[in-house]
Amino acid sequence: MKWKKYTIDTTTEAVDLISSMLEEQGVEGIEIEDNVPLTEAETKGMFIDILPELPPDEGKARVSFYLEEDCDDAAVLSGVQDGLSELRMFVDIGEGTITCSETEDKDWINNWKQYFHPFTVDEILIKPTWEEVPPEHRDKLMIEIDPGTAFGTGSHETTQLCIRQLQKYLKQGDRVLDIGTGSGILAITALKLGASYAFGTDLDENAVTAARENAEVNGLTEEQFILTAGNIIDDPAVKEQAGIECFDVAVANILAPVIILLTGEAASHLKKGGIFITSGIINTKEADVKAAFAANPQWELLETTYQNDWVSIIARKR
Ligand SMILES: C[S@@+](CC[C@H](N)C(=O)[O-])C[C@H]1O[C@@H](n2cnc3c(N)ncnc32)[C@H](O)[C@@H]1O
């Protein structure tokens, strides 16, 4: 089925009123495009890692909504036109024009799967759960992944940087803390490489569900890989569940500002001599993250590695 997309050109000032007017007209779900930066609370709630650079906000906005092909468009549009005329009397709605475009009915949740195929990171094979093992890679250590809507197919530079450092620093029997587990790919890799236990946490409940399913597909038990949704930085229950000074390795592939906050947190969960593998750091933020480690005397910086524009910083707890 195709959907018709209708877009109202308006002002940022009128967006909220237009949104509630559309809701009153029975429109379910709208899309807002503007150049207003997200607030900190919005960024957190939407699990956004990298904010795009926006052009200046000139007060213009586009509000779009979708109608199914068999919907009585004329009736809905006439109601929307009346609603816009009414709003025009007490708010600047700008042009207030409605344009129509058809849109394909794509399976947006699953569309990305066509781009995810088996690949290797050194001697590790990362394979979507729904694909066959390529015969030439049968001898490799295999990690099977279906990230669902979570981050973590393994194809991102930052995940690969962490996988390489897990291969280097992890010892047999190590206990691993995976902060921002996403699909669970890093904890699962650690367990397959010989870790005895992993604790994974993520703000996103969908990520925790995906990680749990991936652990099972990879033959790991629930006792080996404990998962919980929450923020280890400010949630005492998550901190306590993870445990104090009980991990040999902590890994966090999040963004630089979060890694900076984690320089305090990870130290309290690692044993003396424990290794903190970090990534998600864009090269322009490398110095900031290093300064945060340097400011905390518990850390000794060990190594920095790079892949394209991304950085991985390794530190040891003294
Ligand atoms: C870049 S993804 C990494 C996923 C996976 N570990 C990987 O390396 O591919 C970052 C993840 O961290 C989560 N996250 C962000 N801030 C967090 C926090 N304070 N505590 C736990 N998870 C967090 C996000 O929801 C997201 O799933």
The ligand as an ORCA input file, in Angstrom:
! r2SCAN-3c Opt
* xyz 0 1
  C      26.979      3.636     19.875
  S      25.843      2.579     20.698
  C      26.923      1.195     21.075
  C      26.241     -0.157     20.951
  C      27.199     -1.343     21.039
  N      27.834     -1.389     22.348
  C      28.277     -1.251     19.965
  O      29.434     -1.028     20.327
  O      27.970     -1.408     18.785
  C      25.677      3.421     22.232
  C      24.597      2.835     23.133
  O      24.740      3.438     24.409
  C      23.455      3.696     24.946
  N      23.657      4.746     25.968
  C      23.850      6.072     25.807
  N      24.084      6.660     27.003
  C      24.053      5.667     27.935
  C      24.212      5.618     29.359
  N      24.444      6.707     30.060
  N      24.102      4.417     29.974
  C      23.843      3.303     29.271
  N      23.664      3.283     27.927
  C      23.775      4.444     27.275
  C      22.607      4.057     23.738
  O      21.245      3.825     24.011
  C      23.173      3.096     22.684
  O      22.475      1.869     22.670
*
